[in-house]
Amino acid sequence: MRAQVKRHASGAQERTIRASISFPEDQYQVLEKIAVENKVSLAWVVRDAIDGYLKAKWPLLPQGTDAEDAQQTSERA
């Protein structure tokens, strides 16, 4: 995997990794509808959903910690 560095309007930098994922057609249609209704990209909707999932699954996960580290920590507990 190759990380990219994104710059935010605030000047902050964030490492991102591009991933290719597949969805069942019905899920994809719902994601597209949500994106259109909220005037955001489908990628934003997916990132927001993943962020919510990670916060619910690992509520004490520090911001910016990668999910693999969190899973290993969870497995040790």
Residue pairs with C-beta under 8 A, 6 or more apart in sequence:
1 17
1 18
1 19
2 17
2 18
3 15
3 16
3 17
4 15
4 16
4 17
4 18
5 13
5 14
5 15
5 16
6 13
6 14
6 15
6 16
7 13
8 14
21 46
23 31
31 42
31 45
31 46
32 42
34 45
35 41
35 42
35 44
35 45
38 45
54 61
54 67
54 70
55 61
58 70
58 74
61 70
